[in-house]
């Protein structure tokens, strides 16, 4: 069994815009170990978002090989990608992406609904919210929560299916400095407690400094940190 939770080898991604081909990834290779905390950095247009989408099984490469938690996912169908995405990846977004009319508890239950979990769903959602310090806010809706609390709900939702990786896209980008620091410390403590691999896509050096390794991307390849 490999110690790598992510193995990406010679990934390319070509987008066609009319007669023009845009090469977003140009033979990129990266490996990330189980339990590692890694930041992915790079300027706009570097291929950072494309790599994030492939790692998160939201897209597939044009060529190359991608193995996620020992499963080869490069060539899977959309339905197969959706299944693996729901089981193996927990997402945390800059804009929280919570359902506005649903309670914190209902938002955290969503990934389990998609996974077909029946019994014990509410109990697992409640436990996930308690693990991020929101046990007393489970019936609150997003508009009744601060930005930091909404991001905690999003983290609980990302954790509830016990994914192989948590993929956080600018997770502190919409938060003030204090709330952002609290969210980073929460993510790091969950990594230590659970051993979940944490991958943070960020422009912010103050966020990257918390990670064990920074993978810097430029012009569709890894420039440093592979």
Secondary structure, 3 states (H helix, E strand, C coil): CCCEEEEEEEEEEEEEECCEEEEEEEEEEEEEECCCEEEEECCCCCCHHHHHHHHCCCCCCCEEEEEECCEECCCCCHHHHHHHHHHHEEEEECCCCCCCCCEHHHHHHHHHHHCCCCCCHHHHHHHHHHHCCCCCCCCCEHHHCCHHHHHHHHHHHHHCCCCCEEEEECCCCCCCHHHHHHHHHHHHHHHHHHCCEEEEECCCHHHHCCCCEEEEEECCEEEECC
